[in-house]
Amino acid sequence: MIITSETEMMQLGQSFAEQLNFPAVIELVGDVGAGKTTFTRGLAQGLGINEPITSPSFTISKRYAFTDSNGRNRELIHYDFYRLNDPGVMSDELSEALNNQDSIIVVEWGDEVANILPTSKIKITISQNDDNTRTVDIIIPKCSEQIL
């Protein structure tokens, strides 16, 4: 799928949120500036989160509480392991978060925690093109194929 603007990336995240089942783990792969946090902002909007979503590059993780359409308390947990050569205690936090049945977990720069991420994770790769568009590839393990 080709994304031509920040608005389209946000819309992709919003529509993606409508299709998710809990719990879910999404690994976002892409260079700095590819649109990973923009996708996450759209995802958050689609989940009904109204607070600003920012990259957790310096804090490593951010949590956003929300209530789903059935009135159930849920959580979006956003990790960014870009600055970590050794995730250390953060891998313990991630392991604990993976057991939360009421969460959507988004992981950026997940190479250092790849052994912790479930095989059922959704992998979204965002590539920057020379014309400033983005190519988005989404792989959902149950399908074992690229979609969208």
N, C-alpha and C positions, 0 to 999 in steps of 0.2 A: 504494500500500500504506500502511495506517495502522499506525504503531508506537505502542504505548501505554505502554511502559516502557523503562528502560535495559536490562533483561534481554533484551527483545525485539530491541533494536537490536544487542546483542552477538550474539544468535542469528542475526540477519540477516547480520552480518559473518562469522560462522563458516560458515554455509551457503554464503555467496558464495565463500569461500575454496575450498571443495570443488569448485566449478565452474570455477575459473580455470585458464587455460593460461599457460605462461611463454613469453615475457615478457608482462607486462600493465601498463597504465597506467590508474589510476583517478583521476579528478578528482572531488573532493568539494566540493559547493557548498552553502552554508547560512550563516546568521548565526552569530555567536558564541553558543555554548551549544546549537546545534541537534542535536548528536550526532555530529559528524564524527569526533572522536577516539574516541568510544565505538564507532562502527562499525569504526574501524581496530583497536581493541583486540580486538574479536570476530574480525576478519579474521586478526589475528596468532595468536590462539588456534587458529583453524581451520587455519592453516598449521603449527601445532606449536611456535610461539614461546612460551616460558614466562616470559620476563623481562617486567617491567612496561612497558607502552606508555604514554608520556606525550606530550602535545602538544609539538611542536617549535616553538612560537610564539617562544621566545626564542633557540633554537639554530638555527632555520630548517630543519635537517634532522637526522634520526636514522636510523641503520642498525641492522638486526637480522638477524643471521646465523641460519640454520636449515638443517636437513637434511630433504629431502623423503622421502616414503615409499620412494623408490627408492635412497636413500642419497646423493643428489646434493646438493652444497652450493648453497644458494640465499640470497637476501637480500630482505628487505622494506626499502624505502627510503621514509621518510615526510617529506614537505616541507610546510612551512607558510610561505607568502609574505605573511602578513597584515601584518607590520610593514615590508615593503619597498616603497618607491615605485619603486625601480630595482633589479632583481634582480642586476645586475652580474655578479660572479664566480660567484654562485649559479646563474645561467643556464648558465654554462659547466659547472659541476658536474652540473646536471640533464641537459644535452646528453650528457655523458659517460655518465651513469647510464642514459640511454635506450638506449644501445648494449649494455648488459649483458643478455644473453639469459637469465640465471638470476635475474632480479629481478622483483619486483612493486613498482611505484612508485605511491605514493599522494600526491596533490598537493591541498593545501587552499589556497584563495585564489589560484588559478592565473591570474587575469586578466593579471598582469604577465608571465607566461611562456606565454601562450596561443599565440603564434607558434612556440614550441618543441615544444609537446605534439603528439603524433601524432594524425592524424585517426581512428586506430583506438582512441583512448582510450575507456574506459567512463566515462560521466558519471552521477554520482549526486547528485541534488538532494534536500536534506533541508529541509523547511519546518516551522516551529513553528506549531501551531494554538492557538487561544484556550483550548482545554480541556487544554493541556499535552501533547497527543499530537503525533506527527510524521507528516507525509506524506512518503513516500520515493518518488521517481521515478527509475527506472534506465533509461538509454538505452545500448544496446550498438550501435555503429555498423553492424555487419554486418547487423543486423535493421532499422536505420533506423526503429525504432519504440520506443515506451515499453514496458517490460516490468515485471512484478511489481507 
